[in-house]
Amino acid sequence: MYTERASRLSGAVLWTGDGAGRVLPDGCMDLLWNEGRLLVAGPDTRAYVTAGAPSTWVGLRFHPGSAPAFLGVPAHELRDRRVELADLWPASDVRRLRSRVAASADPATALEDIALERAAPADPVLRALVASLEAGRPVGATADELGFGARQLHRRSLVAFGYGPKTLARILRLQRALALARAGVPYAETAVRCGFADQAHLARDVRELTGVPLTRLLAAG
């Protein structure tokens, strides 16, 4: 079972689940707690399929682009990876944080407190970039509005999101399309509203990014 709630950290989400299933790319990175371990889920460019026996996972999902400032690591170094927090931070610090989360009555709140203590202020440029691409604005027009050249925007995106702005736009478009389809909007209308060339284009993108057909993905919940 999966549940989530809004975090006190701006734009973040706290969640709990059994770790089973298919994790879809969403432009985000997560701080994770599982059986005494602190881990980081880097930005995904494809679906991440969990393996092993189900167990309780707790996570804090950062707003897109905000986790690298918290971690002190460029997002592209963690692309499509799950790593121990101790690989990124001093082992002594991580041991102290593990003990703190383990002793907490609510591990999700403990993760949230850690993030609040260490998080950097939100970058308004990154927030504007994400908002524009989430709204379906073209990458070129977004770059012009933010005053960036194509190469500058690409470099900035690699650090913040783990990939270039076109990949980010594609992933955010996928999330928009899935939200509409799950709400019962017909596939053809979903494709038009999200900026796909047609329903076949939508179907190809879903399969490439998630690894399964759209109908199967929706049936899985």
C-alpha positions as semicolon CSV with decimal commas, in nm:
position;residue;x (nm);y (nm);z (nm)
1;M;0,000;0,000;0,000
2;Y;0,124;0,346;-0,090
3;T;0,032;0,670;0,089
4;E;0,167;1,022;0,064
5;R;0,121;1,363;0,218
6;A;0,252;1,712;0,161
7;S;0,574;1,806;0,340
8;R;0,664;2,121;0,529
9;L;0,956;2,143;0,286
10;S;0,840;2,352;-0,008
11;G;0,717;2,138;-0,296
12;A;0,820;1,810;-0,134
13;V;0,609;1,501;-0,061
14;L;0,641;1,244;0,218
15;W;0,542;0,889;0,127
16;T;0,529;0,536;0,263
17;G;0,505;0,215;0,061
18;D;0,609;-0,147;0,041
19;G;0,872;-0,087;-0,226
20;A;0,705;-0,319;-0,475
21;G;0,620;-0,222;-0,829
22;R;0,731;0,013;-1,102
23;V;0,863;0,359;-1,014
24;L;0,805;0,597;-1,304
25;P;1,030;0,888;-1,398
26;D;0,892;1,214;-1,259
27;G;1,179;1,465;-1,256
28;C;1,232;1,416;-0,881
29;M;1,488;1,269;-0,642
30;D;1,410;1,100;-0,309
31;L;1,570;1,059;0,032
32;L;1,481;0,704;0,142
33;W;1,463;0,503;0,465
34;N;1,445;0,125;0,454
35;E;1,531;-0,123;0,728
36;G;1,790;0,095;0,897
37;R;1,942;0,231;0,576
38;L;1,942;0,584;0,436
39;L;1,955;0,596;0,059
40;V;1,910;0,839;-0,227
41;A;1,709;0,769;-0,541
42;G;1,857;0,966;-0,828
43;P;1,658;1,107;-1,120
44;D;1,520;0,836;-1,346
45;T;1,513;0,843;-1,723
46;R;1,315;0,518;-1,736
47;A;1,100;0,313;-1,503
48;Y;1,276;0,161;-1,204
49;V;1,141;-0,185;-1,123
50;T;1,197;-0,286;-0,762
51;A;1,330;-0,631;-0,678
52;G;1,334;-0,846;-0,368
53;A;1,076;-0,911;-0,099
54;P;0,842;-0,622;-0,016
55;S;0,939;-0,421;0,291
56;T;0,846;-0,085;0,438
57;W;0,998;0,211;0,258
58;V;0,966;0,572;0,369
59;G;1,067;0,858;0,146
60;L;1,085;1,230;0,102
61;R;1,043;1,327;-0,263
62;F;1,204;1,662;-0,334
63;H;1,057;1,914;-0,573
64;P;1,227;1,874;-0,914
65;G;1,569;2,038;-0,914
66;S;1,595;2,096;-0,538
67;A;1,768;1,779;-0,413
68;P;2,122;1,848;-0,546
69;A;2,158;2,157;-0,326
70;F;2,057;1,945;-0,024
71;L;2,289;1,659;-0,115
72;G;2,583;1,862;-0,242
73;V;2,602;1,637;-0,549
74;P;2,508;1,720;-0,910
75;A;2,199;1,529;-1,017
76;H;2,363;1,381;-1,327
77;E;2,603;1,184;-1,104
78;L;2,303;0,998;-0,960
79;R;2,101;0,954;-1,278
80;D;1,921;0,616;-1,285
81;R;2,093;0,511;-0,961
82;R;2,004;0,419;-0,601
83;V;2,295;0,488;-0,366
84;E;2,367;0,479;0,006
85;L;2,369;0,825;0,163
86;A;2,701;0,724;0,321
87;D;2,850;0,719;-0,031
88;L;2,776;1,092;-0,055
89;W;2,819;1,222;0,300
90;P;3,068;1,148;0,580
91;A;2,998;0,809;0,735
92;S;2,989;0,953;1,088
93;D;2,717;1,201;0,990
94;V;2,510;0,929;0,827
95;R;2,543;0,698;1,130
96;R;2,409;0,977;1,350
97;L;2,121;1,041;1,112
98;R;2,036;0,671;1,088
99;S;2,016;0,649;1,467
100;R;1,795;0,956;1,471
101;V;1,549;0,816;1,217
102;A;1,546;0,473;1,379
103;A;1,458;0,626;1,717
104;S;1,176;0,835;1,572
105;A;0,812;0,735;1,614
106;D;0,755;0,861;1,258
107;P;1,049;0,804;1,019
108;A;0,885;1,024;0,755
109;T;0,883;1,322;0,988
110;A;1,243;1,249;1,085
111;L;1,345;1,257;0,717
112;E;1,152;1,581;0,677
113;D;1,329;1,739;0,975
114;I;1,669;1,644;0,834
115;A;1,579;1,796;0,498
116;L;1,447;2,115;0,658
117;E;1,769;2,157;0,855
118;R;1,996;2,116;0,554
119;A;1,794;2,228;0,253
120;A;1,899;2,536;0,059
121;P;1,647;2,808;-0,030
122;A;1,442;2,730;-0,338
123;D;1,598;2,853;-0,661
124;P;1,331;3,071;-0,829
125;V;1,484;3,014;-1,173
126;L;1,458;2,636;-1,139
127;R;1,104;2,666;-1,007
128;A;1,010;2,884;-1,305
129;L;1,171;2,637;-1,545
130;V;0,979;2,343;-1,401
131;A;0,651;2,536;-1,392
132;S;0,689;2,637;-1,756
133;L;0,768;2,285;-1,877
134;E;0,493;2,135;-1,660
135;A;0,252;2,371;-1,834
136;G;0,367;2,237;-2,170
137;R;0,568;2,538;-2,283
138;P;0,836;2,458;-2,545
139;V;1,193;2,432;-2,420
140;G;1,317;2,703;-2,657
141;A;1,051;2,952;-2,551
142;T;1,116;2,872;-2,186
143;A;1,489;2,931;-2,230
144;D;1,421;3,268;-2,395
145;E;1,182;3,371;-2,118
146;L;1,441;3,283;-1,852
147;G;1,724;3,454;-2,040
148;F;1,928;3,139;-2,103
149;G;2,105;3,018;-2,412
150;A;2,052;2,655;-2,513
151;R;2,391;2,535;-2,384
152;Q;2,361;2,728;-2,058
153;L;2,016;2,585;-1,993
154;H;2,140;2,235;-2,070
155;R;2,432;2,263;-1,826
156;R;2,208;2,403;-1,556
157;S;1,956;2,126;-1,612
158;L;2,218;1,850;-1,589
159;V;2,320;1,972;-1,244
160;A;1,966;2,027;-1,115
161;F;1,767;1,748;-1,282
162;G;2,023;1,496;-1,405
163;Y;1,943;1,540;-1,773
164;G;1,876;1,811;-2,027
165;P;1,560;2,024;-2,046
166;K;1,415;1,827;-2,338
167;T;1,426;1,505;-2,136
168;L;1,275;1,685;-1,838
169;A;0,996;1,823;-2,058
170;R;0,928;1,475;-2,195
171;I;0,906;1,324;-1,846
172;L;0,678;1,600;-1,720
173;R;0,458;1,556;-2,027
174;L;0,435;1,185;-1,945
175;Q;0,316;1,268;-1,594
176;R;0,053;1,509;-1,731
177;A;-0,071;1,247;-1,973
178;L;-0,095;0,977;-1,708
179;A;-0,290;1,207;-1,477
180;L;-0,544;1,277;-1,752
181;A;-0,573;0,914;-1,860
182;R;-0,620;0,800;-1,500
183;A;-0,897;1,057;-1,466
184;G;-1,080;0,892;-1,755
185;V;-0,988;1,128;-2,039
186;P;-0,984;0,931;-2,366
187;Y;-0,637;0,850;-2,496
188;A;-0,676;1,051;-2,817
189;E;-0,788;1,359;-2,625
190;T;-0,509;1,309;-2,371
191;A;-0,256;1,304;-2,654
192;V;-0,386;1,631;-2,800
193;R;-0,406;1,810;-2,466
194;C;-0,051;1,710;-2,373
195;G;0,109;1,804;-2,702
196;F;0,169;1,462;-2,858
197;A;0,140;1,433;-3,234
198;D;-0,133;1,172;-3,195
199;Q;-0,241;0,877;-2,982
200;A;0,027;0,653;-3,134
201;H;0,293;0,904;-3,030
202;L;0,155;0,898;-2,675
203;A;0,162;0,518;-2,672
204;R;0,525;0,507;-2,794
205;D;0,642;0,757;-2,535
206;V;0,468;0,573;-2,251
207;R;0,622;0,241;-2,354
208;E;0,971;0,391;-2,393
209;L;0,966;0,570;-2,057
210;T;0,779;0,313;-1,848
211;G;0,858;-0,016;-2,019
212;V;0,493;-0,122;-2,054
213;P;0,192;-0,027;-2,270
214;L;-0,038;0,248;-2,146
215;T;-0,334;0,016;-2,087
216;R;-0,124;-0,219;-1,873
217;L;0,023;0,072;-1,680
218;L;-0,318;0,214;-1,597
219;A;-0,456;-0,127;-1,503
220;A;-0,174;-0,165;-1,248
221;G;-0,298;0,151;-1,070
